[in-house]
Each structure stands twice: as C-alpha cells, then as structure tokens.
Amino acid sequence: MDRHSERKNLRKSAVRGRREHAPKGEAHLSAREVARRALSDVVRSGSYVSAALDRHLNTSHLSADDKRLAASLFYTAVENRLLLEARLSLFWTERPEAVVEDILHIAAAQILLMDRIPDHAAVDEAVKQTRASGRDGLAALVNGILRSLIRARDAGELPEITDPAIRYSVAPNLVQRLTEAYGAEEAEKIMADRPRPSQTIRLNRMKTSVEDFEKYLKTHDVIFERGIVPGAYRCPAAGNLARLDGYRNGYFSIQGESSMLAALAVEPKPGMNVLDACAAPGGKSALIAETMGDVGRVYAWDVYEHRVELIRAAKKRLRLDCLRPAVRDARTPYADFELYMDAVLVDAPCSGLGVIADKPDIKYRLTDEQIESLLPLQRELLENCARFVKVGGLLVYSTCTILPEENEKQVRAFLERHPEFAPETDASYLPESLRGRCTDGMAQLLSYRDHVEGFFIARMRRKGV
C-alpha cells in the first residue's frame, strides 16, 4: 500500500471511530493509562505536572515497578511534546480527538525515545487503550499511525529536525530569549538538559546527626547519595518520603539544594531577626530557623492565607518556636520593620525555568507576556523589602529561573537606584565547587552544568554610615 492510500484508510478509520463509552475504573488501569490520564490533565486542563501524576498514581493499584513505568512514560511524553507532535503529525491528516492523541503521544514516546520497551508492546498496548476508552473504531487508526511511524523510523525516512524549538520542545520565544542571553551553544545545552525529578531532603541538625540520619535512611531502605550542600541527600526513586515517621517527627524536610543555598545566603546565626518575604511553603524559612538554633525571629510572609497555612504546618511539624508565619503582602510598607532586619530574603515569583524537572510543560507554554508581567512585581518586592534591612544587614534576592531580565538585570537596576546597597562578594555560603559561579555577589546556577536546580542568588549589603 502506498503512503497516500495508507493515509486515506487511516482517515476513514478516524471518521468511523468517533464514539465514546464510560472509561475503565481507576483501580484497574494500566501504567500506560495512568500516564495518559496524567498527561491529559496537564495538556488539557493546565494541571501542575507533579500534582497530576501523584493524583493518578495514588488512586491506582499499580505495583511499584508499574508506577515507575507510568512516571517514566508520563515525563517523557510531557518533556518532548512538540517533538512527538511533529513526528506523529506526519501520519495523520486530521488531528485525532484528545484521548486518542494522548494515547498516541504515550506510545510514540516509547517508540522514539525509550529503548527498553519493544515496539510491538507499545503498539499493542495503545490499541488496547483505545478500545478500553470506548473508541473501538479508532483502534485501526492508532495501529496504522504507530506502525507507519515505526516503518519510517527504521527506513531512515523521518526528516531531520533542525529547529531547536521542536527538537527540545521549547517555545520559540524562549529559544530566542535563551539564545540572546547565553549564546547558541550554551542555550542548546540548557534546552537539551533532561533532569529527572528526584527528591532531595535535608536533615534537621537540631534533632539528629549525619551518622544517625544515614543509618535511619538505610534502615528504611531509602537509596541516597550525599548532595553538594552539607546535610542534603538526593534520593532517586524514593517514593513518598513524607510517609516516613522521620518526616512527620521533623527529623528531615524535603527541599531542593538550590533552595537551601538561597536560605543559607542570609548567613543565619542565633539571635538574628530575619524576614523571608515570599516564604510559602516554608522550606527556606524552616532551614533559616534551624540554622539559627531556633533562637531569634524568622518572619515568614505570604500573600495568601492557604499558603501561610503550609508554613504553619511546617512550624508545627518541626517545632520551631522562632518561626513567625503571617499573611502579608511584601510590597506594602510596614513601619515597624523599617531598618530592623539583620537579613531579608526575597525569593521572588518568577518564570520557573530553572526547575523544569518539576514543571517540564512550561518550556512550551510560557509566553513573553507572562514573563514581562513578572518584572514589575519582582521590582516592587525588592524596592519595599529593602526598607527593612538594617545598616550592615543583608538583602538576598533569589529566583528559580535562568533569565537575565528576571535576575542580574533586576539586581543591577536596583543597585543603580539604591547606592546605599553594595554587592556582597563573599561567596563562602556556597559549596566550594560553586563559588566560581559568583560574580559581583550574584550566582547563576544552571542544572546541566552545576547539577542542582537552576537558581539565581544575589546578595547585597546595606552600607554603614
């Protein structure tokens, strides 16, 4: 059969097959169907990636191995959505309905990007999914598209993709921004990076020692390796660590290493007064309080009540008396705190491009308008929070993004407006391997290069009289 006839028949299958019945119950879903449903929540409903996957994994009855398979299928499909769409669209003349398209994406991820799953298994399971979803008439369409994809791949007929936006599934506007900021070669390394989400935890030194904590992890069969931040542990494929009694009893917290560094940048010491201006969910505030030995005051603000509740929960779990959560907008003047704080941390809302392991869909969803809308907010936060820093105190600005307009340019513009502040060039708060990343008091961390979350940290000190 020639390619034209093949596509004609596939189109007929699509027309015949558009009917729906009730889906299978959650308890009997396969790993591929769990992945498909989580994918649908992300691309169709705008759900957060980790929340969508967790929700469907937690309501399924999959084995541990099948849960890992579902997660791998899901993340591969989300991370490479534009690439998979470009490949699949070669073999359909009309975009299939949403359920079928998502089934095809999960199958194509296996065929093109994963080497442990036989092609026939990917095709057969996709056909089963299609039928199980009540779309029996579309089973031939799914089978035909996937087998055509395999034949074209094996024959070397898939066209080379040179456009980095499609190759790395990054929106064209972000490709341009990254290229302008880092140059084509560095930008490509950033876009090609595929960090797999893993849980990083840190021990609570107020309650346990390194030796005892590592014994605890081994006793509970948690595979780990030490991170580059002292007290941090990377735990791949660890499942839900919050289920452990050690978490509930405050012996450890779940937090990324770059986030830890932002907290340590305020140089916490017992007796200090510190403000964490955008504090929820409270990980940085808690680390600051623990490093201070729970002596002093750590004011933890967030603008939303439900997010401040997360900080209160952390305070209760960790039993941190010095932590002071409050609902407050850090853009609003507060006379009681003028020139009062030893240190202020502004971990500002940002585009999140440094943590795409947790949010891979933002690569192709983030618009220029969304980025530009963040810049005034970041500027307002810096302007107002600077008022609270005492003479000789530190102002720390951090984000989990890698765009200069949200990072270095914000800081340099602030310093031009505020000659009473100067860059704090001491980089001793960073692990030795990262200190070379610090220039003029600013450290830009990149995931592919530094093996931590992409993060920006700038330290500025209010000059003495």
C-alpha angles and dihedrals in degrees: 000000000000122000093256094054091044092055091045091055091047090053091052089051090054092053093048095047107055103116130111136213133175113295124239119275118269094243094065101043122131122233089256093052092049088052091047094051093048089048090051091052090054101043098032103034104024095241120166110264099234093042093051094050094044092049094055096039091051093052094046129083096224123147119246091260092050091049089055090049091050091050092048093049092047097049093044091053094046095045094049101036099129092046093050092046091052091051096045094046089066088071104043129063094198127032108254121235116281100264093050093044091053091048088053092050092053091048095045090051088059095044099046106025110025122065103191099068119076115236093237091055092052091050096044094048092048090053090049090050091051093052093043089055090059095256101116093151091060095054091091090051092052092045092048096047094049095045090048089051091052093048092049091048093049092046092050090242098129106109118244112256112220099164105100090207090065098032093055098025093241123145112254092239090057092046088057094047094048093046092051091048101043108014125252097283097048092041090055091053090051093049094044092054113112107186111185114225112253132165118256119194135184128208122238104239090197089067109027145017129238091252095050094043094052089050088052092052092049092048089054093047094246111157110218146160127200115261125223091255111078110254094019123122127191112216114188117198091000098145119216105345091180087074091070120100089231089065095045090049094050101250092128142008133210111243139139119251096239089053088052090053092052089055093046090050090077088065095232115214132170113276097023127135108226132176121206098193100190097028111155130148084024107231096125093043090051093050091050091050093047092049088051089055089242089289116127129016131300110187110202116194134184130166096229126068095215090054093048086054087064089056091048090051090052090049090052095044093049095036094229109169094182094059112102113190118192140167103243138139107236090208090068121089115248113191096197091065099045109134089347108112126089087205138002124199118203107188092179130207107261146163092277097223092143094064102048090136085076096033108030093156093068088073090077100023104053113103131202088242091057092050094047091049090060096056098074091047092052091048093050092050093051093046096051099038091052087069091067097056114102123223106285091017130126131250111197121192119190140167136177093232136090102214114117093216089064095040128023094019091052092051096045091049090050092051091050090054093043114045088170086077126066132186113269101224098185104112098181091117087071123079110261093252091060102042092092088065090068119097124169090350093306126113122191111193121197123199099221093048106033100031094229131093115293104263142155123216126180126179124201127178126208107237123239122249 
